[in-house]
């Protein structure tokens, strides 16, 4: 190509859509195609998910089922108890860590400068990444539940009402942590590192949320017991278990109370996370550190 032709190419004005919906779809579809291109990774993660459920089934043989009765989830087996926790915990953190992981990747690869200087709003970029995270994470969550229910024959109360109630709780659960995920992404923009902090937070939440054991076990440790009930995930997991293990619905007082707490968390953490992310973007612009890592 001649120099004149190259100069003319750069001079040419290219029209682009200003629709925020179009921008969200573009971000989602681009990242979803990247996910589909890693076929080996998808296969190995799927096999790993199935292997983990099988491992939990053998762990359940060592648990005294009578102690689970005291937790208020009926006469469910330990595997049924743990299945809901594992599925919801994996889904939550695959959704939420997607934002911080994407930011870390963009900064490390030097592509965030292109994103921040493009016509796409950062809000659209975040929403597109979130939607991608929701769908990809749902694939693995469904995998955990399907393997547990249909292959290992784990008893769960599956009806149209309980399924609708369960997914409503899951949406509230993820929404209550979106602000925290966006906040972590903002921290990564400024300090360029944040994944270890995110993983630590995820592990603490899973432990104190009672993914693999009843929270009643923490009553002997007042500090841990208090911290556990300060986390949104604890309320979401409690509601999800009561739905799938006892047949409760959204109209049940215990489930409804948990949803009210999650709604409060959504109202508090979402605007806070967006504000932290905005301040982080303004800071790296002012400092000129958009392209550094």
N, C-alpha and C positions, 0 to 999 in steps of 0.2 A: 504494500500500500504506500502511495506517495505521501510526502509530508503534508501537502496541501489537502489531500483527502482526509488525512488523520485530523488535521486542524478543523476541517469542516464538520467532521463527525462529533468533535467535542463542542462545537458551536451549536449544533442542532439541539433545539429544545424538544424534550420528550414529555408528552402529556402523561399525567398519572392521576389515578383516582384519589380523591380526598375522602372517600367513604371510610369511616373507621371500621365498619363491618368488613369491608374488603381487606383492609390492613390486617385485621385479626385473623381472617381466613388465610391470608398469604403466609403469616408467621406460623400458624398451626399446620398448614399443609406442607410447608417446606420442612419443618421439623418432623412431621409424621412420616414423610418420605425417607428421611434420614433413618428413622427408627426401623422402617420396613427393609431398608437396605442391609441392616445387620442381622441377616437370617440366622447365622450361627449363634449369635448372642441371644436372640429370642429363643432358639431351641434349647440352649444350655440353661437359660433362666427358667424355662418351662419345666425341664427335667429336674432342676434344683428345687423348684417349688413342690413338685410331686414327691421328691425324696424327703423334703422337710416334713411334710404331712405324715409320711410313713414313719419317720423318726418319732414324731410326737405321739403317734399311736402306741409305740412301744413304751414311751415314757409314761403313758397313762396307766400302764399295768402296775406301776409302783405307787400310785396315788390312792389313798383311802377315799373311796367314793362317798362314804358316810359324812365326811367333813364338808363336802360340797353342798349338802342339804342345808347347812347352816348359813350359806351365802345368800339364800333367797331366790335361787334360780331353779327351784324344783328338784327333781331327782335326776338331773342330767349327769351324764358321765363326764369324766375329766376331759376326754378328747372333744366332746361336744362343747364344753366350756372353753377349751383352749382354741378350738377352731375359729370361733367368732373373734377372739382376741387377735390371733395371728393374721386372719384375713383383713380385719379392719386396720390393724397397726401397719401392715405392709402397704395397704392402699393409702393411708394417711401420709406416710413419709415419702412414698414415691411421688405423690402429688405435690407436697409442699417442698421437698428438697429439689424438685425440678427447677424451680425459679433460681435458687441460689447456685445450683449446679450449672445451669445455663449461663448465668452471669459469670461464674468463675471460668467457664470454658471460653466465653466470648472475650473476656479480658486476657486470658492466657494466650489465646490464639491471635490476639491483636485485631479482632473484628468488631469489638464494641464501638470503636471510634466511628466505623462506617454506619452502624445502627443508630447511634446517637445523633449523627449528622444527616441522616436520611429523612425523607418526608414522613416516615411512619412515626406516630406518636409512641412514646415509651409505654403509655397506658395500653395501647393496642398490642405492643410486643408482649407485655406481661400477660394480658388476657389470652393471647394466642398460645403462649407457653403453658398457661394453666390448663386450657382445654386439651392440649396435647397430653399433658400429664394425667388428666382425669381419665382419658380414654385408654392410654397405655397401662396405667395402674389398674383400671377396671379389668383388663384382660387377665392380669395375674390374680386379682382378688376373686374373680369368677373361677379361675383355675383352682385356687385353694378350696373354695366352697364346693365346687363340683366333684373334685377328687374326694373330699371328705364325705360328702353326702351320698354320692352314687357308687363310689368304689369301695370306700372303707365303711359304708353304711352307718355313718355317724347320725344319730337321731337329731333332727331339727324340725321345728313346727313350720312347715312351708305351706302357706295359703296365700291367695291374692292380697289379703289384708296385711298379713305379717310381712310379706315381701315389700309391699308399698311402704309400710311403716319403717322397715329396716333401711331402705334406700333413702327415705326422708331423713332419718337419723344420720346416715353416712354423709349426706349433703351438708347437714348442719355441722357435722364434725369437721369436714374439710374446710368449710367456710369460716369456722372459728379459728382455724390455724393459718388461713391465707395471709392475714396481716403479719403474722410472725415470719412466714416464708418470705414475704416481700421485704420485711425489715432486715432479714438475714442477707437478702440480695443487695440491699443498700449498703450494708456493712462491708460486703465483699468488694463493692465498687471503690470504697475508700481505702480499705486496708489490704485488698487483693487476696486475702485468705479468709476462709470462713467455713469451709466444709468440715474440718475437724470439730468446730463448735456446733455445727448443725447435727453431726452424727452423735456427739455427746448428749445434746439435748434430746435427740430421738431415743437414745438408749435409756436415759433417765425417765423419759415419759413412758416408755414401754414397761420399764421395771415398776415404777410407782403406779402406773395405770392398771396393773394387775393382768397383763396379757396371759401369763401362764400360771398364775396362782390367785386365789381369792384375796381381796384387799383386807378381809378380816384378819389375815395373818399379821398385818401391820399395826393392829390395835395396841400391841405391846410396845410399839415404838412411836410415841406421840408426835414427834417431829416429822417422821416419814408419813404418818397417817394424815397429818395436817397438810403437808405439801401435796400429797396425792389428791386430796379433794380441792386443791387450788388449781388443778390442771383441767382444762376443758375435756381432754381425752377421757378422763375418768368417768365423766358424766355420759359421754357418747357411748363408751363401751358398756357401761351399766345399762343404758337404754337398749342397745343392740342385743345384749344377752337376754334381757327380760322379754324382748320380742320373739327371738328365735328359740329360746329355751322354755319359756313359760306361756307363749301365745299372747302376750300383752300387745296392745295397739297404741296408736298415737293418742287415743282418748283415755288411756290408762293414766291415773294420777302420777305414778312413779315415772313413766316415760315423759309425760307432759312437763313435769317439774325439771327433768334433765334438759329438755329442749329449751325451756325458758332460760336456764343458765347458759346454754350454748348461744342463744340469741343475744344475750347480754355481752358475751365474749366477742361475738361478731361485731356488735356495735362499738365496742371499745378498741379491739385490736386492728380492725381493717383500716379505719382512718389514721390510726397511729402508724401503721406500717407504711401506708401511702405517703404520709408526711415525712417519715424517716427516709424513704426512698427518694423523694423529691429533694430533700436537703442534701442527700449524698450526691445526687446528680449535679446539683448546683455547686457543691464543693469541688468536685473533680473538674468541672468546667473552669471554675475560678482559679484553681491551682494548676491547671494545664496538665493533669495526670490521667486524662481519659485513655491515652494510648499506652500507659505504663503498666507494668505488672511485676 
